[in-house]
Amino acid sequence: MGGSPTIGVASEIKQDSLVNPVKGEDRVTKVKDLTIDELEYLIEHKILEVLGDPDSGLELSEEFKQKLRGRLEHPSARIPHQKVVERLG
C-alpha cells in the first residue's frame, strides 16, 4: 500500500510541494488554493493509500504482450472526431 500514484497527469506532481508546510512556518495549504492537478494528485494518492494498487504484483501475459507489440508496430489510423460525426451522422 501507499507509494505514489501511477495514473493521470496529477501523478507527476511532487507530493512535498502540496500540503506539507515548511518547517517553522504556520502555513497550511487550503483546498481552494490548490490547482486542479494538485487536487487530483491528492485524491489519487488517498485512494491508493486506502485501497492499495489493485494491479500491484500482477504481470502481463505473453499473449497481451504480443498484442501490444503488434499494435505498437502497426498503429491504427486516427480519425478526427468531425469525420466520425460526418460518417455516422
PDB file as gemmi writes it, atoms N, CA and C in Angstrom:
CRYST1    1.000    1.000    1.000  90.00  90.00  90.00 P 1                      
ATOM      1  N   MET A   1       0.837  -1.178   0.000  1.00  0.00           N  
ATOM      2  CA  MET A   1       0.000   0.000   0.000  1.00  0.00           C  
ATOM      3  C   MET A   1       0.875   1.232   0.000  1.00  0.00           C  
ATOM      4  N   GLY A   2       0.232   2.387  -0.130  1.00  0.00           N  
ATOM      5  CA  GLY A   2       0.998   3.619  -0.146  1.00  0.00           C  
ATOM      6  C   GLY A   2       1.707   3.786  -1.464  1.00  0.00           C  
ATOM      7  N   GLY A   3       2.822   4.490  -1.448  1.00  0.00           N  
ATOM      8  CA  GLY A   3       3.551   4.731  -2.675  1.00  0.00           C  
ATOM      9  C   GLY A   3       2.902   5.849  -3.456  1.00  0.00           C  
ATOM     10  N   SER A   4       3.528   6.210  -4.545  1.00  0.00           N  
ATOM     11  CA  SER A   4       2.969   7.306  -5.320  1.00  0.00           C  
ATOM     12  C   SER A   4       2.066   6.766  -6.405  1.00  0.00           C  
ATOM     13  N   PRO A   5       1.036   7.519  -6.775  1.00  0.00           N  
ATOM     14  CA  PRO A   5       0.113   7.067  -7.791  1.00  0.00           C  
ATOM     15  C   PRO A   5       0.783   6.978  -9.145  1.00  0.00           C  
ATOM     16  N   THR A   6       0.243   6.130 -10.003  1.00  0.00           N  
ATOM     17  CA  THR A   6       0.832   5.960 -11.322  1.00  0.00           C  
ATOM     18  C   THR A   6      -0.158   6.300 -12.411  1.00  0.00           C  
ATOM     19  N   ILE A   7      -1.265   6.940 -12.083  1.00  0.00           N  
ATOM     20  CA  ILE A   7      -2.264   7.243 -13.081  1.00  0.00           C  
ATOM     21  C   ILE A   7      -2.479   8.736 -13.207  1.00  0.00           C  
ATOM     22  N   GLY A   8      -2.821   9.176 -14.393  1.00  0.00           N  
ATOM     23  CA  GLY A   8      -3.219  10.561 -14.602  1.00  0.00           C  
ATOM     24  C   GLY A   8      -2.094  11.565 -14.582  1.00  0.00           C  
ATOM     25  N   VAL A   9      -2.402  12.739 -15.052  1.00  0.00           N  
ATOM     26  CA  VAL A   9      -1.457  13.848 -15.082  1.00  0.00           C  
ATOM     27  C   VAL A   9      -1.053  14.241 -13.677  1.00  0.00           C  
ATOM     28  N   ALA A  10      -1.986  14.136 -12.764  1.00  0.00           N  
ATOM     29  CA  ALA A  10      -1.726  14.571 -11.395  1.00  0.00           C  
ATOM     30  C   ALA A  10      -0.598  13.775 -10.747  1.00  0.00           C  
ATOM     31  N   SER A  11      -0.306  12.576 -11.253  1.00  0.00           N  
ATOM     32  CA  SER A  11       0.741  11.775 -10.646  1.00  0.00           C  
ATOM     33  C   SER A  11       2.123  12.373 -10.846  1.00  0.00           C  
ATOM     34  N   GLU A  12       2.249  13.366 -11.734  1.00  0.00           N  
ATOM     35  CA  GLU A  12       3.536  13.996 -11.993  1.00  0.00           C  
ATOM     36  C   GLU A  12       3.880  15.068 -10.962  1.00  0.00           C  
ATOM     37  N   ILE A  13       2.933  15.431 -10.124  1.00  0.00           N  
ATOM     38  CA  ILE A  13       3.155  16.472  -9.127  1.00  0.00           C  
ATOM     39  C   ILE A  13       3.898  15.876  -7.947  1.00  0.00           C  
ATOM     40  N   LYS A  14       4.856  16.591  -7.437  1.00  0.00           N  
ATOM     41  CA  LYS A  14       5.614  16.113  -6.291  1.00  0.00           C  
ATOM     42  C   LYS A  14       4.802  16.322  -5.023  1.00  0.00           C  
ATOM     43  N   GLN A  15       4.695  15.263  -4.236  1.00  0.00           N  
ATOM     44  CA  GLN A  15       3.894  15.315  -3.025  1.00  0.00           C  
ATOM     45  C   GLN A  15       4.367  16.401  -2.078  1.00  0.00           C  
ATOM     46  N   ASP A  16       5.663  16.585  -1.936  1.00  0.00           N  
ATOM     47  CA  ASP A  16       6.203  17.560  -0.989  1.00  0.00           C  
ATOM     48  C   ASP A  16       5.775  18.986  -1.312  1.00  0.00           C  
ATOM     49  N   SER A  17       5.385  19.248  -2.564  1.00  0.00           N  
ATOM     50  CA  SER A  17       5.028  20.611  -2.947  1.00  0.00           C  
ATOM     51  C   SER A  17       3.586  20.956  -2.616  1.00  0.00           C  
ATOM     52  N   LEU A  18       2.848  20.030  -2.016  1.00  0.00           N  
ATOM     53  CA  LEU A  18       1.426  20.275  -1.809  1.00  0.00           C  
ATOM     54  C   LEU A  18       1.096  20.795  -0.425  1.00  0.00           C  
ATOM     55  N   VAL A  19       0.799  19.920   0.504  1.00  0.00           N  
ATOM     56  CA  VAL A  19       0.245  20.367   1.779  1.00  0.00           C  
ATOM     57  C   VAL A  19       1.215  20.259   2.945  1.00  0.00           C  
ATOM     58  N   ASN A  20       2.430  19.862   2.696  1.00  0.00           N  
ATOM     59  CA  ASN A  20       3.393  19.784   3.785  1.00  0.00           C  
ATOM     60  C   ASN A  20       3.962  21.170   4.043  1.00  0.00           C  
ATOM     61  N   PRO A  21       3.605  21.778   5.159  1.00  0.00           N  
ATOM     62  CA  PRO A  21       4.143  23.108   5.431  1.00  0.00           C  
ATOM     63  C   PRO A  21       5.654  23.057   5.660  1.00  0.00           C  
ATOM     64  N   VAL A  22       6.320  24.129   5.301  1.00  0.00           N  
ATOM     65  CA  VAL A  22       7.749  24.244   5.539  1.00  0.00           C  
ATOM     66  C   VAL A  22       7.969  24.337   7.043  1.00  0.00           C  
ATOM     67  N   LYS A  23       8.970  23.625   7.538  1.00  0.00           N  
ATOM     68  CA  LYS A  23       9.230  23.643   8.985  1.00  0.00           C  
ATOM     69  C   LYS A  23       9.412  25.063   9.482  1.00  0.00           C  
ATOM     70  N   GLY A  24       8.792  25.348  10.593  1.00  0.00           N  
ATOM     71  CA  GLY A  24       8.926  26.663  11.194  1.00  0.00           C  
ATOM     72  C   GLY A  24       7.889  27.657  10.718  1.00  0.00           C  
ATOM     73  N   GLU A  25       7.084  27.281   9.719  1.00  0.00           N  
ATOM     74  CA  GLU A  25       6.042  28.180   9.233  1.00  0.00           C  
ATOM     75  C   GLU A  25       4.682  27.706   9.709  1.00  0.00           C  
ATOM     76  N   ASP A  26       3.759  28.638   9.877  1.00  0.00           N  
ATOM     77  CA  ASP A  26       2.403  28.297  10.266  1.00  0.00           C  
ATOM     78  C   ASP A  26       1.486  28.271   9.044  1.00  0.00           C  
ATOM     79  N   ARG A  27       2.030  27.989   7.876  1.00  0.00           N  
ATOM     80  CA  ARG A  27       1.280  27.997   6.633  1.00  0.00           C  
ATOM     81  C   ARG A  27       0.614  26.650   6.413  1.00  0.00           C  
ATOM     82  N   VAL A  28      -0.679  26.661   6.082  1.00  0.00           N  
ATOM     83  CA  VAL A  28      -1.403  25.448   5.741  1.00  0.00           C  
ATOM     84  C   VAL A  28      -2.083  25.698   4.396  1.00  0.00           C  
ATOM     85  N   THR A  29      -1.868  24.789   3.443  1.00  0.00           N  
ATOM     86  CA  THR A  29      -2.486  24.943   2.139  1.00  0.00           C  
ATOM     87  C   THR A  29      -3.956  24.547   2.244  1.00  0.00           C  
ATOM     88  N   LYS A  30      -4.817  25.368   1.689  1.00  0.00           N  
ATOM     89  CA  LYS A  30      -6.248  25.091   1.696  1.00  0.00           C  
ATOM     90  C   LYS A  30      -6.667  24.572   0.332  1.00  0.00           C  
ATOM     91  N   VAL A  31      -7.714  23.780   0.308  1.00  0.00           N  
ATOM     92  CA  VAL A  31      -8.200  23.208  -0.940  1.00  0.00           C  
ATOM     93  C   VAL A  31      -8.455  24.299  -1.973  1.00  0.00           C  
ATOM     94  N   LYS A  32      -9.001  25.414  -1.557  1.00  0.00           N  
ATOM     95  CA  LYS A  32      -9.301  26.494  -2.502  1.00  0.00           C  
ATOM     96  C   LYS A  32      -8.047  27.048  -3.170  1.00  0.00           C  
ATOM     97  N   ASP A  33      -6.868  26.811  -2.575  1.00  0.00           N  
ATOM     98  CA  ASP A  33      -5.619  27.316  -3.135  1.00  0.00           C  
ATOM     99  C   ASP A  33      -4.908  26.306  -4.035  1.00  0.00           C  
ATOM    100  N   LEU A  34      -5.429  25.080  -4.123  1.00  0.00           N  
ATOM    101  CA  LEU A  34      -4.795  24.038  -4.926  1.00  0.00           C  
ATOM    102  C   LEU A  34      -5.188  24.169  -6.390  1.00  0.00           C  
ATOM    103  N   THR A  35      -4.272  23.773  -7.270  1.00  0.00           N  
ATOM    104  CA  THR A  35      -4.624  23.673  -8.682  1.00  0.00           C  
ATOM    105  C   THR A  35      -5.412  22.382  -8.865  1.00  0.00           C  
ATOM    106  N   ILE A  36      -6.048  22.243 -10.009  1.00  0.00           N  
ATOM    107  CA  ILE A  36      -6.799  21.017 -10.282  1.00  0.00           C  
ATOM    108  C   ILE A  36      -5.855  19.815 -10.278  1.00  0.00           C  
ATOM    109  N   ASP A  37      -4.661  19.962 -10.863  1.00  0.00           N  
ATOM    110  CA  ASP A  37      -3.701  18.853 -10.879  1.00  0.00           C  
ATOM    111  C   ASP A  37      -3.288  18.456  -9.463  1.00  0.00           C  
ATOM    112  N   GLU A  38      -3.084  19.429  -8.599  1.00  0.00           N  
ATOM    113  CA  GLU A  38      -2.703  19.126  -7.216  1.00  0.00           C  
ATOM    114  C   GLU A  38      -3.840  18.419  -6.486  1.00  0.00           C  
ATOM    115  N   LEU A  39      -5.064  18.866  -6.701  1.00  0.00           N  
ATOM    116  CA  LEU A  39      -6.214  18.222  -6.062  1.00  0.00           C  
ATOM    117  C   LEU A  39      -6.385  16.799  -6.576  1.00  0.00           C  
ATOM    118  N   GLU A  40      -6.242  16.598  -7.898  1.00  0.00           N  
ATOM    119  CA  GLU A  40      -6.329  15.248  -8.461  1.00  0.00           C  
ATOM    120  C   GLU A  40      -5.262  14.350  -7.853  1.00  0.00           C  
ATOM    121  N   TYR A  41      -4.054  14.876  -7.704  1.00  0.00           N  
ATOM    122  CA  TYR A  41      -2.979  14.099  -7.111  1.00  0.00           C  
ATOM    123  C   TYR A  41      -3.348  13.655  -5.693  1.00  0.00           C  
ATOM    124  N   LEU A  42      -3.857  14.583  -4.897  1.00  0.00           N  
ATOM    125  CA  LEU A  42      -4.217  14.246  -3.523  1.00  0.00           C  
ATOM    126  C   LEU A  42      -5.305  13.183  -3.473  1.00  0.00           C  
ATOM    127  N   ILE A  43      -6.295  13.302  -4.349  1.00  0.00           N  
ATOM    128  CA  ILE A  43      -7.375  12.311  -4.387  1.00  0.00           C  
ATOM    129  C   ILE A  43      -6.832  10.951  -4.794  1.00  0.00           C  
ATOM    130  N   GLU A  44      -6.031  10.908  -5.868  1.00  0.00           N  
ATOM    131  CA  GLU A  44      -5.437   9.645  -6.318  1.00  0.00           C  
ATOM    132  C   GLU A  44      -4.582   9.021  -5.221  1.00  0.00           C  
ATOM    133  N   HIS A  45      -3.771   9.849  -4.576  1.00  0.00           N  
ATOM    134  CA  HIS A  45      -2.879   9.362  -3.530  1.00  0.00           C  
ATOM    135  C   HIS A  45      -3.679   8.761  -2.375  1.00  0.00           C  
ATOM    136  N   LYS A  46      -4.755   9.444  -1.972  1.00  0.00           N  
ATOM    137  CA  LYS A  46      -5.576   8.965  -0.858  1.00  0.00           C  
ATOM    138  C   LYS A  46      -6.271   7.660  -1.229  1.00  0.00           C  
ATOM    139  N   ILE A  47      -6.789   7.551  -2.457  1.00  0.00           N  
ATOM    140  CA  ILE A  47      -7.436   6.315  -2.898  1.00  0.00           C  
ATOM    141  C   ILE A  47      -6.445   5.158  -2.867  1.00  0.00           C  
ATOM    142  N   LEU A  48      -5.248   5.380  -3.393  1.00  0.00           N  
ATOM    143  CA  LEU A  48      -4.239   4.320  -3.389  1.00  0.00           C  
ATOM    144  C   LEU A  48      -3.813   3.974  -1.972  1.00  0.00           C  
ATOM    145  N   GLU A  49      -3.749   4.971  -1.107  1.00  0.00           N  
ATOM    146  CA  GLU A  49      -3.368   4.737   0.287  1.00  0.00           C  
ATOM    147  C   GLU A  49      -4.412   3.871   0.985  1.00  0.00           C  
ATOM    148  N   VAL A  50      -5.674   4.156   0.746  1.00  0.00           N  
ATOM    149  CA  VAL A  50      -6.756   3.429   1.420  1.00  0.00           C  
ATOM    150  C   VAL A  50      -6.994   2.059   0.793  1.00  0.00           C  
ATOM    151  N   LEU A  51      -7.085   2.012  -0.530  1.00  0.00           N  
ATOM    152  CA  LEU A  51      -7.444   0.769  -1.205  1.00  0.00           C  
ATOM    153  C   LEU A  51      -6.246  -0.041  -1.679  1.00  0.00           C  
ATOM    154  N   GLY A  52      -5.121   0.595  -1.826  1.00  0.00           N  
ATOM    155  CA  GLY A  52      -3.960  -0.083  -2.393  1.00  0.00           C  
ATOM    156  C   GLY A  52      -4.066  -0.099  -3.913  1.00  0.00           C  
ATOM    157  N   ASP A  53      -3.017  -0.503  -4.572  1.00  0.00           N  
ATOM    158  CA  ASP A  53      -2.985  -0.576  -6.028  1.00  0.00           C  
ATOM    159  C   ASP A  53      -3.518  -1.941  -6.447  1.00  0.00           C  
ATOM    160  N   PRO A  54      -4.677  -1.996  -7.125  1.00  0.00           N  
ATOM    161  CA  PRO A  54      -5.256  -3.290  -7.490  1.00  0.00           C  
ATOM    162  C   PRO A  54      -4.394  -4.087  -8.471  1.00  0.00           C  
ATOM    163  N   ASP A  55      -3.496  -3.417  -9.175  1.00  0.00           N  
ATOM    164  CA  ASP A  55      -2.641  -4.105 -10.140  1.00  0.00           C  
ATOM    165  C   ASP A  55      -1.278  -4.483  -9.560  1.00  0.00           C  
ATOM    166  N   SER A  56      -1.064  -4.158  -8.302  1.00  0.00           N  
ATOM    167  CA  SER A  56       0.220  -4.448  -7.673  1.00  0.00           C  
ATOM    168  C   SER A  56       0.504  -5.943  -7.695  1.00  0.00           C  
ATOM    169  N   GLY A  57       1.680  -6.306  -8.178  1.00  0.00           N  
ATOM    170  CA  GLY A  57       2.105  -7.695  -8.191  1.00  0.00           C  
ATOM    171  C   GLY A  57       1.631  -8.478  -9.399  1.00  0.00           C  
ATOM    172  N   LEU A  58       0.780  -7.900 -10.213  1.00  0.00           N  
ATOM    173  CA  LEU A  58       0.298  -8.601 -11.401  1.00  0.00           C  
ATOM    174  C   LEU A  58       1.290  -8.441 -12.538  1.00  0.00           C  
ATOM    175  N   GLU A  59       1.331  -9.438 -13.398  1.00  0.00           N  
ATOM    176  CA  GLU A  59       2.217  -9.378 -14.562  1.00  0.00           C  
ATOM    177  C   GLU A  59       1.386  -9.502 -15.823  1.00  0.00           C  
ATOM    178  N   LEU A  60       1.896  -8.943 -16.913  1.00  0.00           N  
ATOM    179  CA  LEU A  60       1.212  -9.037 -18.201  1.00  0.00           C  
ATOM    180  C   LEU A  60       1.435 -10.419 -18.791  1.00  0.00           C  
ATOM    181  N   SER A  61       0.374 -10.988 -19.369  1.00  0.00           N  
ATOM    182  CA  SER A  61       0.503 -12.306 -20.003  1.00  0.00           C  
ATOM    183  C   SER A  61       1.298 -12.156 -21.299  1.00  0.00           C  
ATOM    184  N   GLU A  62       1.879 -13.239 -21.753  1.00  0.00           N  
ATOM    185  CA  GLU A  62       2.644 -13.215 -23.005  1.00  0.00           C  
ATOM    186  C   GLU A  62       1.728 -12.860 -24.169  1.00  0.00           C  
ATOM    187  N   GLU A  63       0.491 -13.367 -24.142  1.00  0.00           N  
ATOM    188  CA  GLU A  63      -0.463 -13.066 -25.207  1.00  0.00           C  
ATOM    189  C   GLU A  63      -0.723 -11.559 -25.282  1.00  0.00           C  
ATOM    190  N   PHE A  64      -0.918 -10.927 -24.141  1.00  0.00           N  
ATOM    191  CA  PHE A  64      -1.155  -9.485 -24.113  1.00  0.00           C  
ATOM    192  C   PHE A  64       0.073  -8.728 -24.597  1.00  0.00           C  
ATOM    193  N   LYS A  65       1.259  -9.168 -24.171  1.00  0.00           N  
ATOM    194  CA  LYS A  65       2.494  -8.503 -24.604  1.00  0.00           C  
ATOM    195  C   LYS A  65       2.641  -8.567 -26.119  1.00  0.00           C  
ATOM    196  N   GLN A  66       2.299  -9.714 -26.704  1.00  0.00           N  
ATOM    197  CA  GLN A  66       2.393  -9.865 -28.156  1.00  0.00           C  
ATOM    198  C   GLN A  66       1.406  -8.939 -28.872  1.00  0.00           C  
ATOM    199  N   LYS A  67       0.181  -8.865 -28.352  1.00  0.00           N  
ATOM    200  CA  LYS A  67      -0.807  -7.967 -28.949  1.00  0.00           C  
ATOM    201  C   LYS A  67      -0.345  -6.517 -28.854  1.00  0.00           C  
ATOM    202  N   LEU A  68       0.215  -6.154 -27.721  1.00  0.00           N  
ATOM    203  CA  LEU A  68       0.701  -4.797 -27.519  1.00  0.00           C  
ATOM    204  C   LEU A  68       1.844  -4.473 -28.478  1.00  0.00           C  
ATOM    205  N   ARG A  69       2.773  -5.405 -28.625  1.00  0.00           N  
ATOM    206  CA  ARG A  69       3.875  -5.194 -29.584  1.00  0.00           C  
ATOM    207  C   ARG A  69       3.334  -4.990 -30.997  1.00  0.00           C  
ATOM    208  N   GLY A  70       2.339  -5.801 -31.370  1.00  0.00           N  
ATOM    209  CA  GLY A  70       1.736  -5.681 -32.696  1.00  0.00           C  
ATOM    210  C   GLY A  70       1.099  -4.325 -32.904  1.00  0.00           C  
ATOM    211  N   ARG A  71       0.407  -3.839 -31.903  1.00  0.00           N  
ATOM    212  CA  ARG A  71      -0.236  -2.527 -32.018  1.00  0.00           C  
ATOM    213  C   ARG A  71       0.801  -1.409 -32.103  1.00  0.00           C  
ATOM    214  N   LEU A  72       1.910  -1.573 -31.386  1.00  0.00           N  
ATOM    215  CA  LEU A  72       2.957  -0.556 -31.431  1.00  0.00           C  
ATOM    216  C   LEU A  72       3.662  -0.551 -32.778  1.00  0.00           C  
ATOM    217  N   GLU A  73       3.827  -1.746 -33.366  1.00  0.00           N  
ATOM    218  CA  GLU A  73       4.486  -1.850 -34.671  1.00  0.00           C  
ATOM    219  C   GLU A  73       3.576  -1.377 -35.803  1.00  0.00           C  
ATOM    220  N   HIS A  74       2.267  -1.566 -35.648  1.00  0.00           N  
ATOM    221  CA  HIS A  74       1.305  -1.204 -36.689  1.00  0.00           C  
ATOM    222  C   HIS A  74       0.166  -0.401 -36.064  1.00  0.00           C  
ATOM    223  N   PRO A  75       0.441   0.861 -35.710  1.00  0.00           N  
ATOM    224  CA  PRO A  75      -0.609   1.656 -35.063  1.00  0.00           C  
ATOM    225  C   PRO A  75      -1.788   1.891 -36.002  1.00  0.00           C  
ATOM    226  N   SER A  76      -2.967   1.951 -35.435  1.00  0.00           N  
ATOM    227  CA  SER A  76      -4.162   2.200 -36.242  1.00  0.00           C  
ATOM    228  C   SER A  76      -4.241   3.682 -36.592  1.00  0.00           C  
ATOM    229  N   ALA A  77      -4.927   3.955 -37.685  1.00  0.00           N  
ATOM    230  CA  ALA A  77      -5.090   5.336 -38.120  1.00  0.00           C  
ATOM    231  C   ALA A  77      -6.034   6.055 -37.159  1.00  0.00           C  
ATOM    232  N   ARG A  78      -5.756   7.295 -36.915  1.00  0.00           N  
ATOM    233  CA  ARG A  78      -6.631   8.099 -36.063  1.00  0.00           C  
ATOM    234  C   ARG A  78      -7.585   8.890 -36.942  1.00  0.00           C  
ATOM    235  N   ILE A  79      -8.848   8.844 -36.569  1.00  0.00           N  
ATOM    236  CA  ILE A  79      -9.871   9.548 -37.330  1.00  0.00           C  
ATOM    237  C   ILE A  79     -10.358  10.717 -36.487  1.00  0.00           C  
ATOM    238  N   PRO A  80     -10.259  11.935 -37.017  1.00  0.00           N  
ATOM    239  CA  PRO A  80     -10.723  13.094 -36.256  1.00  0.00           C  
ATOM    240  C   PRO A  80     -12.216  12.976 -35.917  1.00  0.00           C  
ATOM    241  N   HIS A  81     -12.589  13.524 -34.786  1.00  0.00           N  
ATOM    242  CA  HIS A  81     -13.960  13.475 -34.299  1.00  0.00           C  
ATOM    243  C   HIS A  81     -14.950  13.950 -35.353  1.00  0.00           C  
ATOM    244  N   GLN A  82     -14.632  15.044 -36.030  1.00  0.00           N  
ATOM    245  CA  GLN A  82     -15.542  15.610 -37.027  1.00  0.00           C  
ATOM    246  C   GLN A  82     -15.816  14.615 -38.152  1.00  0.00           C  
ATOM    247  N   LYS A  83     -14.806  13.856 -38.590  1.00  0.00           N  
ATOM    248  CA  LYS A  83     -15.010  12.892 -39.661  1.00  0.00           C  
ATOM    249  C   LYS A  83     -15.901  11.735 -39.203  1.00  0.00           C  
ATOM    250  N   VAL A  84     -15.768  11.326 -37.956  1.00  0.00           N  
ATOM    251  CA  VAL A  84     -16.626  10.269 -37.413  1.00  0.00           C  
ATOM    252  C   VAL A  84     -18.074  10.755 -37.398  1.00  0.00           C  
ATOM    253  N   VAL A  85     -18.280  11.985 -36.970  1.00  0.00           N  
ATOM    254  CA  VAL A  85     -19.625  12.564 -36.924  1.00  0.00           C  
ATOM    255  C   VAL A  85     -20.200  12.617 -38.343  1.00  0.00           C  
ATOM    256  N   GLU A  86     -19.378  13.024 -39.313  1.00  0.00           N  
ATOM    257  CA  GLU A  86     -19.854  13.105 -40.698  1.00  0.00           C  
ATOM    258  C   GLU A  86     -20.228  11.725 -41.235  1.00  0.00           C  
ATOM    259  N   ARG A  87     -19.435  10.705 -40.922  1.00  0.00           N  
ATOM    260  CA  ARG A  87     -19.697   9.349 -41.402  1.00  0.00           C  
ATOM    261  C   ARG A  87     -20.919   8.724 -40.743  1.00  0.00           C  
ATOM    262  N   LEU A  88     -21.038   8.904 -39.444  1.00  0.00           N  
ATOM    263  CA  LEU A  88     -22.098   8.218 -38.713  1.00  0.00           C  
ATOM    264  C   LEU A  88     -23.344   9.070 -38.493  1.00  0.00           C  
ATOM    265  N   GLY A  89     -23.185  10.350 -38.726  1.00  0.00           N  
ATOM    266  CA  GLY A  89     -24.343  11.248 -38.593  1.00  0.00           C  
ATOM    267  C   GLY A  89     -24.593  11.649 -37.228  1.00  0.00           C  
TER     268      GLY A  89                                                      
END                                                                             
